[in-house]
Amino acid sequence: MSKLSQYFAQNQFCCLVEYLPTKKQVLPVRESLAGFPACMTLSDRVRTDEDIAPLIAAQAYPDHIEKVLHYAGKGRDIDDFKLFLKQADSVGLRDILLLTGDKLKKHHDGQGQHARTRYLESVNAVMAAHQYGGFHIGVAFNPFKYTPAEQQAQYLKLHKKLNAGADYIITQLGFDLSALKQLQTFLAQEKYIQKTLACVMPLTLARAQFMVKHKVAGIVITPHMLEVLAQDQVNQCPENVYKRCALQILICQHLGYAGVHLSACHKADEQMLLEQYIEQYRDLNLSQCEILWNQLWQLAEGEQLRPKVAAKRIKSALNNKVKYQFLDLIHRAMFQSSFMKGVGTFIFNASFWNRKTAAKVLLQTEYLSKHYLLGCESCGQCRLAETLYICPETCPKGLANGPCGGTDLDRCEFGDRECIHSVKSRLAHDVDQIQLLKEQLIPTVPIEVRGTSSWKNWYKAE
């Protein structure tokens, strides 16, 4: 059993301190912070797409230091991940945090001469790690979503992650306490026993401005927050940065979180300042901590840490509902009736389809029948019936099980479209298919299957 899992088992509040892997230096790592046991956690390709791998960086540190390895699926497939599991297992590193990941800096959308950049979904990575066995599996979750469809889509995917075998949850970085409380309420109501850690950071004006300028995926920085941080700088109150972080850590402890994931605080002087204020506020109760938190953020109301959003009801467009009903009827007739299963199996098991010309004509026919209507890219493993006939290939990351954490008020992280998972969430609400999006774990598409006919593959499997 890893130290981290022991802390969870003993209900011992702990702190994961995030480090960015580097080849240049081995940083000093502490094993406790303000009396809380601490582990190091190594991020995966945060600064650049070519960052040193966490698995390699971890081996520069002593074995007795507890390490949590991040693994982001961006630009990777299931075979890459299975290799990672073997390598991590071989060196005894079994605490992992599985992420789909923010978009690659050099992401290709399949246009021109570039191949489509694909992402291994965290749900599929959890399934593979759980099947492998022996790993303590963490997943990320972003509770800081503020439209009904976007929020519902996030929670539906969290169901999948937990049911796939995740052992603990780490939230996205965020400062809205109501969202952190909502997550705890959800877990209690659904009777999930997985532990949860909140991502926190000593938020300086420079860091906040960087996040806004570069549109860091999934992180909410409001104009009010920027204004308060700017006032702190003008009034020469740098200590407020660490006071807020200390209070958020203690508030999370009061709320029943198992610990925190501490970002941008790996330097000794920063950690000493943070410890100082944790010790100062340690004896305060939840109400007292929240009062101070509100004062430091100059909150007349909690809404000032949330984006302004017009209230929307989860309702799908009529054309999406009609298209769903039509395609579902076709699917049931062609792929679920006993008669058509028999006919299709007889036809596609014929040796004729092994000829290159026949296979090419079949693939082109399928592509033409689905691409302009649904965005099909000939994945060879059609998942439309599990995704309400909204093709996952139309997601820039190719995600089938649900959204990434980078959406912004229903907009895709790439900014050029609405997130298909928000569309799917609204549709599921109207056609009574919420349980499908909550429970159906959709397997990843093997590379060797892509570019083949899903019709043929379906009937041959039958």
Secondary structure, DSSP 8 states (H G I E B T S, - for coil): --HHHHHHHTT--EEEEEE---SS------SEETTEEEEEEE-SSSS-TT---HHHHHTTS-TTS-EEEEEE-BT--HHHHHHHHHHHHHTT--EEEEE--S--TT---S-TT-----B--HHHHHHHHHHH-S-EEEEEE-----SHHHHHHHHHHHHHHHHHT--EEEEEE---HHHHHHHHHHHHHTT---EEEEEE----HHHHHHHHHTT-TT----HHHHHHHHHHHHTT-THHHHHHHHHHHHHHHHTT-SEEEE-S--SHHHHHHHHHHHHHHTT--HHHHHHHHHHHTT-SSGGGGS-----------HHHHHHHHHHHHHHIIIIISHHHHHHHHHHHTSGGGGSHHHHHHHHHHHHHHHHHHH-----SS--GGGTTT--GGGSTT--SSS--TT-BTTB-TTSSSB-HHHHHHHHHHHTT-HHHHHH-------GGGTTS-HHHHHHHH-
